[in-house]
Amino acid sequence: MPRILAIDYGRKRCGIAVTDQLKLIARPLITVKTIDLMNYLESYFKTEPVETVVVGQPFRFDGSHPEIETEILYFIVKFSEKFPVMKVERVNEMFTSKEAMRSLIASGVKKKQRRDKSLLDSASAALILQDYLQNCL
């Protein structure tokens, strides 16, 4: 069965999370450098069936989008050109980084390990994906 994959897009690196085959549980997968994202996805899609890609949509408190949204939209256009049959969905990612940090703390991840931002990025992607599973399916 195809999975659903989520991306927490960032300027330097992107957190990636996937569902299990039954699409019940979201789990962090990896964090990759943004410059390597498209190549990573292409490789991943060759080995794992994915039906939908969920991309986080950042908002400010006033409801506007931060500057990174322009880069995310550019990525989505390029992604859709490269993978035209892949469905792309957007999910509000407000507070996912804070929630991910709280989750890491609650799960007992040591302070030194929490400094590794790649861990936070993939955990944020998992939260984006979990939100999608709960509210959009």
N, C-alpha and C positions, 0 to 999 in steps of 0.2 A: 504494500500500500504506500502511496506517496506521502511524504511528510510535508509539514509547513515549516518554513525557515524564517527567522526574524533577524533584522539588522538594526543595530544601534549605530547609526552613521556618525562619524566624527572626522575632523580634519586630519588628524594624525593616524588614528586607528579606528576600526569598526568591530564592535562586539557582535558575535553571531550566536544564535540559539536555534535549536530545532525541537520538533515534537518527536514523540515516539511514533511508531507506525500506526497506532490506533488514534493518534491525534488527541490524546488525553493529557499528556504531561509535557511541559516545556522545560528544556534543560540547556544550560550554557554549553556551547560547543567549543568555540575558539575566539580569539581576538586576532585580527590580521591588520597589517598596515593598510591604510586606505588606498595607497598606490597599488597594492597587490590584491585588492578586493575582487575585481572582476576575474582575474586569473584563478583565484581561489574558488570562486563560485562555479566557474566553468569546470574545474577539476571535480568539485564536489558533486555537481549535477551528473557527471559521467558515472559516478559510483552509487549515488543515492537518488531515488526518484523524489522529486519535490513538485508539488502542485501549486503552491502559493508562496510568495515572498512578502513578508510584512516588514515595512520600513517605518521606523519611528518618525513621528511628526512633532517637531519641537514648537512650543508656544511660550510666549512670555506671559507674565501675570495679567497684562492688559489685553491679552488675546491676539497680539500681533506675533509675527514670526521673527526669530532672530536671523542674522545674516546667513547662517549655515543652511537655512532652508533652500536658498538659491542653489547651493552646491548639491544638496540632496535631490532637488528636482532635476538637475543636470545628470546626476547619477542615474536616476530613474529613467530618463529619456534614453541614455546610452544602454542601460540594462535592457529596456524594452526592445531596442533595436537588435541587440545581440541575442536575446531570448524572447522572441515575439509571442510565443504561445504561453509563456509563464504569466500567471495572474499576479499583479502587484496590488497590495492593500496598504493603507496608511493607518497608523494608530497613534493617538496622542501619547507622547512620551514624557509629559510633564511630571516631574518628581521621581522618575524611574531611577536616576542615579542615587538620590537620597534613600529611596526605598531599598535599592540594591545594597547600599552600604549598611543600612540597618539589618538587612538579611544576613550579610556576611558576619556582622558582629554577633547576631543572635545564633548563628550556626557555629560560633567558636573559632572563626578564622582569626589568627593572631594579628596584632597590629602591624608587624613588619610585613606580613603577607598582604595586608589590605592596602599598603602603599603601592603595590603593583596595580597600576590603573587598568591593565588588560583584564584582570580578574573582575574588576568593577564593570567594565564594558560588556563582557559576555553575560554577567549577571543581569545587567540592565536590559540586554537583548532578551533574556529569558522572561523578564517581567513584562516587556512589550508583547512578547508572544503569548504569555499567560493571559494578559488582558484581552488580546484578540480571541483566544480560545473561549474565554468566559463571556465576552460581550458581542462577538461578531459572527460566531458560527451558529 
